[in-house]
Amino acid sequence: MLRKEAWVLSFFVYVVSLLLLFAYLYGQTLAFVWRSRDKWLAYLLYIATAIGFVAGTGVYIAKRLQPKKLLRLLTTLNRHVIVLAWLFALIGFVLLIIYLLVKQTKLKFRLDSGLKQLALAFFSLSIIPLQMHLIPQLLLKTGEFVAFNEESISTGTLFRFLGYSLGLLLVFLTGLSVFHACKRMLDKHLYLIAVLNYAAIVLHLSVRGVSSGARLGIFSSRNNFIFDIMILEDKCLPYFAISYLLLAVVTALAVYLTHRKLVGTFKTAAMRRKEAWWQRNCRRWAKSLVIFMLLSALTLTVVNDYITRPVKLTAPEEYQDENRQIIVDLKQVEDGHLHRFAYEFEHHNIRFIVVRKPKSNAYGVGLDACNICGIAGYFERGDSVVCKRCDVVMNKATIGFLGGCNPVPFPYVVKDGKIIINKADLEKEANRFPLGA
């Protein structure tokens, strides 16, 4: 993968993975509130959105101003708001189910209407803690636009910003499509689809909420079921993305099939054209929902797998071993590519690299490790040498000098067309490489 692709895709995937759940919840709830024609519910949703945005921004500011002093407090707060978002959504879902059951009994009092309003109120309230959890992470990510030792305005910065912006755009269009598709559904389809959508959302929040509750001590992490959920938390997003896609297809079909053709008679040609336009508009939103949700699902499955696939370091090459010295023939490393070597000492696998510097007969020699990222190692991407952990590109001309994410230097001598390294100098660095690593 080229470096510019990595810059764009990593930020793109991060934003989509962070906000897809919120977009689906907000789009569904906004459509339901719009269909209810209740201005107080609309006010509640908008006020909850504003409060959540302000509170989330406040948490972000606190993290930036006092990152160490408030670390424990803000971590605890973050876990509490996840649990709170889950509980609000769960209560809303239970009330929605009760409302539908009461509605089937055809009772003549207003209990059913009150239950629906209460359910939507709890879904709206879940927006507040969810934003408090998401907004700080979203804003903190902007601090990574400029990488370590990089100019503030550079190709890397622009590509990272591009990936971030495209992620926001896709999430916005996905949420907008959920809203417009759901608000165009017939009543007989709306509640079934809403129950399915909210069930997926609540289940997704349940995984996050139970895991956060266990970390807070609300649930026992020693319980096998709770522990399995905590493990599932790190793996569940692609599965929920696929479930959202399937639900989006069902929603889109319900909208598309009920708006395929004109039904009834019209007094004027203008009224007929207006209805035909509305039908086309509904079909377009149904298509857009499938398209944008498909893009989101592919982002969190195929693209995410592509960019997170671990880079395998090349195997160590052979070298001469003479009289407590390691000898590397310059002919072996003169091609300008990265060459990796390893020396075993008391079960420590001490790795080091050799690179010929560009437009020079000099060589960069250093450990396959640095003072920032440890023993993650380096790999080649095109003509560049890249840190496996932080993805920073090394300046080949500075390899062999201490600083930043550069390979840790050690003494060596170039003589008679060979690089000569004393084993004693490598043995001093043995503790950098854990036993068996």
C-alpha positions as CSV (number, residue, x, y, z in Angstrom):
1,M,0.0,0.0,0.0
2,L,1.3,3.4,-0.9
3,R,1.9,5.9,1.9
4,K,-0.7,8.4,0.6
5,E,-3.3,5.6,0.6
6,A,-2.5,4.7,4.2
7,W,-2.9,8.3,5.2
8,V,-6.3,8.7,3.6
9,L,-7.7,5.3,4.5
10,S,-6.6,5.2,8.1
11,F,-8.4,8.5,8.9
12,F,-11.3,7.6,6.7
13,V,-11.9,4.3,8.5
14,Y,-11.4,5.8,11.9
15,V,-14.1,8.4,11.4
16,V,-16.6,6.0,9.9
17,S,-16.0,3.4,12.7
18,L,-16.5,6.0,15.3
19,L,-19.7,7.7,14.0
20,L,-21.7,5.0,12.1
21,L,-23.7,3.9,15.2
22,F,-24.5,7.6,16.0
23,A,-25.5,8.3,12.4
24,Y,-27.9,5.4,12.3
25,L,-29.4,6.2,15.7
26,Y,-29.8,9.9,15.0
27,G,-31.3,9.3,11.5
28,Q,-33.8,6.8,12.8
29,T,-34.8,8.9,15.8
30,L,-35.1,12.1,13.8
31,A,-37.4,10.4,11.2
32,F,-39.6,9.0,14.0
33,V,-39.8,12.4,15.7
34,W,-40.6,14.0,12.3
35,R,-43.4,11.4,11.7
36,S,-44.9,12.0,15.1
37,R,-45.5,15.7,14.3
38,D,-44.9,16.5,18.0
39,K,-43.1,19.8,18.3
40,W,-42.1,19.1,21.9
41,L,-40.3,15.9,21.0
42,A,-38.6,17.9,18.2
43,Y,-37.5,20.5,20.7
44,L,-36.2,17.8,23.0
45,L,-34.2,16.1,20.3
46,Y,-32.6,19.4,19.1
47,I,-31.9,20.5,22.7
48,A,-30.3,17.1,23.5
49,T,-28.2,17.5,20.4
50,A,-27.0,20.9,21.5
51,I,-26.3,19.8,25.0
52,G,-24.4,16.8,23.9
53,F,-22.3,18.8,21.5
54,V,-21.4,21.4,24.1
55,A,-20.7,18.8,26.8
56,G,-18.6,16.7,24.4
57,T,-16.6,19.8,23.3
58,G,-16.1,20.6,27.0
59,V,-14.7,17.1,27.6
60,Y,-12.3,17.6,24.6
61,I,-11.1,21.0,26.0
62,A,-10.5,19.4,29.4
63,K,-8.5,16.6,27.8
64,R,-6.3,19.1,25.8
65,L,-5.7,21.4,28.8
66,Q,-5.1,18.8,31.5
67,P,-4.3,15.5,29.7
68,K,-2.4,13.9,32.6
69,K,-4.1,15.5,35.6
70,L,-7.6,14.6,34.5
71,L,-6.8,11.3,32.8
72,R,-8.4,9.1,35.4
73,L,-11.4,11.3,35.9
74,L,-12.1,11.6,32.2
75,T,-11.6,7.9,31.6
76,T,-14.2,7.1,34.3
77,L,-16.5,9.7,32.9
78,N,-16.2,8.2,29.4
79,R,-17.2,4.8,30.7
80,H,-20.2,6.3,32.6
81,V,-21.5,8.1,29.6
82,I,-21.3,4.9,27.5
83,V,-23.3,3.0,30.1
84,L,-25.8,6.0,30.3
85,A,-26.3,6.0,26.5
86,W,-26.9,2.3,26.5
87,L,-29.5,2.5,29.4
88,F,-31.4,5.4,27.8
89,A,-31.6,3.6,24.5
90,L,-32.5,0.3,26.2
91,I,-35.4,2.0,28.1
92,G,-36.5,3.7,24.9
93,F,-36.6,0.3,23.1
94,V,-38.5,-1.4,25.9
95,L,-41.1,1.4,25.9
96,L,-41.4,1.2,22.1
97,I,-42.2,-2.6,22.4
98,I,-44.7,-1.9,25.2
99,Y,-46.3,0.8,23.0
100,L,-46.7,-1.6,20.1
101,L,-48.2,-4.2,22.3
102,V,-50.7,-1.8,23.9
103,K,-51.5,-0.5,20.4
104,Q,-52.6,-4.0,19.4
105,T,-55.1,-4.1,22.2
106,K,-56.9,-1.1,20.7
107,L,-57.3,0.6,24.1
108,K,-59.3,3.8,23.9
109,F,-57.2,5.9,26.3
110,R,-53.9,7.8,25.5
111,L,-51.5,5.4,27.2
112,D,-50.2,4.2,23.9
113,S,-49.5,7.7,22.6
114,G,-47.8,8.6,25.8
115,L,-45.6,5.5,25.6
116,K,-44.5,6.3,22.1
117,Q,-43.6,9.9,23.1
118,L,-41.7,8.6,26.2
119,A,-39.8,6.0,24.1
120,L,-38.7,8.7,21.6
121,A,-37.8,11.0,24.5
122,F,-35.4,8.4,25.9
123,F,-33.9,7.7,22.4
124,S,-33.4,11.5,22.1
125,L,-31.7,11.7,25.6
126,S,-29.3,8.9,24.6
127,I,-27.8,11.4,22.1
128,I,-26.3,13.5,25.0
129,P,-24.0,10.9,26.5
130,L,-23.2,9.4,23.2
131,Q,-21.9,12.7,21.9
132,M,-19.9,13.2,25.1
133,H,-18.2,9.9,24.2
134,L,-17.7,10.5,20.5
135,I,-16.9,14.2,20.1
136,P,-13.7,14.3,22.2
137,Q,-12.3,11.3,20.2
138,L,-13.3,12.9,16.9
139,L,-11.7,16.3,17.8
140,L,-8.6,14.7,19.3
141,K,-8.0,12.9,16.1
142,T,-7.4,16.2,14.3
143,G,-4.2,16.6,16.4
144,E,-2.8,13.7,14.4
145,F,-3.0,15.5,11.0
146,V,0.6,16.6,11.4
147,A,2.9,13.7,12.2
148,F,6.1,13.8,14.3
149,N,8.9,15.8,12.7
150,E,6.6,16.8,9.8
151,E,5.9,20.3,8.4
152,S,2.5,21.7,9.5
153,I,1.5,22.1,5.8
154,S,2.6,19.0,3.9
155,T,1.3,16.3,1.6
156,G,0.8,14.0,4.6
157,T,-1.3,16.6,6.4
158,L,-3.5,17.2,3.4
159,F,-4.0,13.5,2.8
160,R,-4.9,12.9,6.5
161,F,-7.3,15.8,6.4
162,L,-8.8,14.4,3.2
163,G,-9.4,11.0,4.8
164,Y,-11.0,12.6,7.8
165,S,-13.3,14.8,5.7
166,L,-14.4,12.0,3.5
167,G,-15.2,9.9,6.6
168,L,-17.4,12.8,7.9
169,L,-19.1,13.2,4.6
170,L,-19.9,9.5,4.3
171,V,-21.3,9.3,7.8
172,F,-23.4,12.4,7.2
173,L,-24.8,11.1,4.0
174,T,-25.6,7.7,5.6
175,G,-27.4,9.3,8.5
176,L,-29.3,11.7,6.1
177,S,-30.3,8.7,3.9
178,V,-31.6,6.8,7.0
179,F,-33.7,9.8,8.0
180,H,-35.2,10.4,4.5
181,A,-35.9,6.7,3.8
182,C,-37.5,6.1,7.2
183,K,-39.7,9.3,7.0
184,R,-41.0,8.1,3.6
185,M,-42.1,4.7,4.8
186,L,-45.8,3.7,5.1
187,D,-47.1,3.4,8.7
188,K,-47.6,-0.3,8.4
189,H,-43.8,-0.7,7.7
190,L,-42.4,2.0,9.9
191,Y,-42.8,0.3,13.2
192,L,-41.5,-3.0,12.2
193,I,-38.4,-1.4,10.6
194,A,-38.0,0.9,13.6
195,V,-38.0,-2.1,16.0
196,L,-35.4,-3.9,13.9
197,N,-33.2,-0.8,13.6
198,Y,-33.4,0.0,17.3
199,A,-32.8,-3.6,18.2
200,A,-29.5,-3.6,16.3
201,I,-28.6,-0.2,17.8
202,V,-29.4,-1.2,21.4
203,L,-27.5,-4.5,20.9
204,H,-24.5,-2.6,19.7
205,L,-24.7,-0.2,22.6
206,S,-25.2,-3.1,25.0
207,V,-21.8,-4.6,24.0
208,R,-20.2,-1.2,24.7
209,G,-22.3,-0.6,27.8
210,V,-21.7,-3.9,29.5
211,S,-17.9,-3.7,28.8
212,S,-17.7,-0.2,30.3
213,G,-19.9,-1.3,33.2
214,A,-17.5,-4.2,33.9
215,R,-14.5,-1.8,33.9
216,L,-16.4,0.5,36.4
217,G,-17.2,-2.5,38.6
218,I,-20.9,-2.4,38.0
219,F,-20.7,-5.9,36.5
220,S,-18.2,-8.6,37.5
221,S,-15.6,-9.2,34.8
222,R,-15.0,-12.6,36.3
223,N,-18.4,-13.7,35.0
224,N,-17.7,-15.7,31.9
225,F,-20.6,-14.1,30.0
226,I,-19.5,-10.6,30.8
227,F,-15.9,-11.5,29.9
228,D,-17.0,-12.8,26.6
229,I,-18.8,-9.6,25.8
230,M,-15.7,-7.6,26.7
231,I,-13.7,-9.7,24.2
232,L,-16.5,-9.2,21.6
233,E,-16.3,-5.4,22.0
234,D,-13.1,-5.2,20.0
235,K,-14.3,-7.5,17.2
236,C,-18.0,-6.6,16.8
237,L,-18.0,-3.5,14.6
238,P,-17.7,-5.3,11.2
239,Y,-20.6,-7.6,12.2
240,F,-22.8,-4.7,13.2
241,A,-21.9,-2.8,10.0
242,I,-23.1,-5.8,8.0
243,S,-26.3,-5.9,10.1
244,Y,-26.9,-2.2,9.5
245,L,-26.4,-2.9,5.8
246,L,-29.0,-5.7,5.8
247,L,-31.5,-3.5,7.7
248,A,-30.8,-0.7,5.2
249,V,-31.6,-3.0,2.3
250,V,-34.9,-4.0,4.0
251,T,-35.8,-0.4,4.7
252,A,-34.9,0.6,1.1
253,L,-37.0,-2.2,-0.3
254,A,-40.0,-1.2,1.8
255,V,-39.7,2.4,0.5
256,Y,-38.9,1.5,-3.1
257,L,-41.6,-1.1,-3.6
258,T,-44.4,1.1,-2.2
259,H,-43.4,4.0,-4.4
260,R,-42.9,2.2,-7.8
261,K,-46.0,3.6,-9.5
262,L,-48.7,6.1,-9.2
263,V,-51.9,4.9,-7.5
264,G,-55.3,6.6,-7.9
265,T,-56.6,9.4,-10.0
266,F,-55.6,13.0,-10.0
267,K,-57.7,16.1,-10.7
268,T,-55.1,17.9,-12.6
269,A,-51.9,17.1,-14.6
270,A,-49.9,19.3,-12.2
271,M,-51.1,17.1,-9.2
272,R,-50.1,14.0,-11.1
273,R,-46.6,15.4,-11.9
274,K,-46.2,16.4,-8.3
275,E,-47.0,12.9,-7.1
276,A,-44.7,11.4,-9.8
277,W,-41.9,13.6,-8.5
278,W,-42.5,12.5,-5.0
279,Q,-42.4,8.8,-6.0
280,R,-39.1,9.3,-7.8
281,N,-37.7,11.2,-4.8
282,C,-38.6,8.3,-2.5
283,R,-37.0,5.8,-4.8
284,R,-33.8,7.9,-5.0
285,W,-33.5,8.1,-1.2
286,A,-34.1,4.3,-1.0
287,K,-31.2,3.8,-3.4
288,S,-29.0,6.3,-1.7
289,L,-29.5,4.5,1.7
290,V,-28.3,1.2,0.2
291,I,-25.3,2.9,-1.6
292,F,-24.1,4.8,1.4
293,M,-24.6,2.0,3.9
294,L,-22.9,-0.4,1.5
295,L,-19.9,2.0,1.4
296,S,-19.9,2.2,5.2
297,A,-20.0,-1.5,5.6
298,L,-17.2,-2.1,3.0
299,T,-15.2,0.6,4.9
300,L,-15.4,-1.3,8.2
301,T,-14.8,-4.7,6.7
302,V,-12.8,-4.9,3.5
303,V,-11.0,-1.5,3.8
304,N,-10.3,-1.9,7.5
305,D,-8.9,-5.4,7.0
306,Y,-6.7,-4.0,4.2
307,I,-5.1,-1.2,6.2
308,T,-4.8,-3.2,9.5
309,R,-3.2,-6.3,8.0
310,P,0.1,-6.5,9.8
311,V,3.2,-5.9,7.9
312,K,5.6,-8.8,8.0
313,L,9.2,-7.9,8.6
314,T,11.6,-9.5,6.1
315,A,13.7,-12.4,7.4
316,P,17.2,-11.6,8.6
317,E,20.0,-12.1,6.1
318,E,23.2,-14.0,6.4
319,Y,26.5,-12.4,7.5
320,Q,30.1,-13.5,8.3
321,D,30.9,-14.2,11.9
322,E,34.6,-13.9,12.7
323,N,36.4,-13.4,16.0
324,R,33.5,-11.7,17.9
325,Q,32.8,-9.6,15.0
326,I,29.9,-9.4,12.5
327,I,31.0,-8.7,9.0
328,V,28.6,-7.6,6.2
329,D,29.9,-7.3,2.6
330,L,29.0,-4.0,1.1
331,K,28.1,-5.7,-2.2
332,Q,25.2,-7.4,-0.2
333,V,23.7,-4.0,0.8
334,E,24.6,-1.6,-1.9
335,D,21.3,-1.7,-3.7
336,G,19.7,1.0,-1.6
337,H,17.1,-1.3,-0.1
338,L,16.6,-2.1,3.6
339,H,18.6,-5.1,4.8
340,R,17.8,-6.8,8.1
341,F,20.2,-8.8,10.2
342,A,19.9,-10.5,13.6
343,Y,22.4,-11.6,16.3
344,E,21.3,-14.1,19.0
345,F,22.8,-13.3,22.5
346,E,21.5,-15.1,25.6
347,H,18.1,-15.7,24.0
348,H,17.8,-12.0,23.0
349,N,17.2,-11.6,19.2
350,I,19.1,-8.4,18.6
351,R,18.0,-7.0,15.2
352,F,19.8,-4.3,13.2
353,I,19.4,-2.8,9.7
354,V,21.7,-1.5,7.0
355,V,20.7,0.9,4.3
356,R,22.8,2.6,1.6
357,K,22.1,6.3,1.7
358,P,20.7,7.9,-1.5
359,K,23.2,9.5,-3.9
360,S,26.1,8.5,-1.6
361,N,28.5,5.8,-0.8
362,A,27.7,6.1,2.9
363,Y,25.6,3.6,4.8
364,G,23.0,4.0,7.6
365,V,23.4,1.4,10.3
366,G,21.2,1.1,13.4
367,L,19.1,-1.2,15.5
368,D,15.8,-2.4,14.1
369,A,14.3,-0.4,17.0
370,C,14.0,3.2,18.2
371,N,13.6,5.1,21.4
372,I,10.0,6.0,20.7
373,C,8.3,2.9,19.2
374,G,10.6,0.2,20.7
375,I,11.3,-2.9,18.8
376,A,8.4,-2.5,16.3
377,G,10.9,-2.5,13.5
378,Y,11.1,-1.0,10.0
379,F,9.9,-2.0,6.6
380,E,10.1,-0.7,3.0
381,R,7.3,1.0,1.3
382,G,8.4,1.8,-2.2
383,D,11.7,3.6,-1.8
384,S,11.0,4.6,1.8
385,V,11.9,3.1,5.1
386,V,8.9,3.2,7.4
387,C,8.4,2.6,11.1
388,K,6.0,-0.3,11.5
389,R,4.3,1.1,14.6
390,C,3.9,4.9,13.9
391,D,4.1,4.8,10.1
392,V,6.6,7.6,10.0
393,V,8.9,7.7,7.0
394,M,12.6,7.7,7.8
395,N,15.0,10.1,6.1
396,K,17.6,7.7,4.8
397,A,20.3,10.3,5.1
398,T,19.8,10.5,8.9
399,I,19.7,6.7,9.6
400,G,22.7,6.2,11.8
401,F,22.0,9.4,13.8
402,L,20.2,9.5,17.1
403,G,16.8,11.3,17.3
404,G,13.1,11.0,16.7
405,C,12.0,7.6,15.3
406,N,15.4,7.0,13.8
407,P,16.9,3.5,14.3
408,V,19.1,3.6,17.5
409,P,22.7,3.9,16.3
410,F,25.7,1.9,17.5
411,P,29.4,1.8,16.7
412,Y,30.6,0.2,13.4
413,V,33.4,0.5,11.0
414,V,33.5,0.4,7.2
415,K,36.8,-1.1,6.0
416,D,38.0,-2.9,2.9
417,G,34.5,-3.0,1.4
418,K,32.9,-4.4,4.5
419,I,30.9,-3.2,7.5
420,I,32.5,-4.5,10.7
421,I,30.4,-4.6,13.9
422,N,31.7,-5.7,17.3
423,K,29.4,-8.1,19.0
424,A,30.1,-6.4,22.3
425,D,28.4,-3.2,21.0
426,L,25.3,-5.1,20.1
427,E,25.2,-7.0,23.4
428,K,25.0,-3.7,25.2
429,E,21.6,-3.2,23.5
430,A,20.3,-6.7,24.3
431,N,17.8,-5.6,26.9
432,R,15.9,-3.6,24.3
433,F,14.8,-6.9,22.8
434,P,12.8,-9.0,25.2
435,L,13.6,-12.7,25.6
436,G,12.2,-14.7,22.8
437,A,11.0,-11.6,20.8
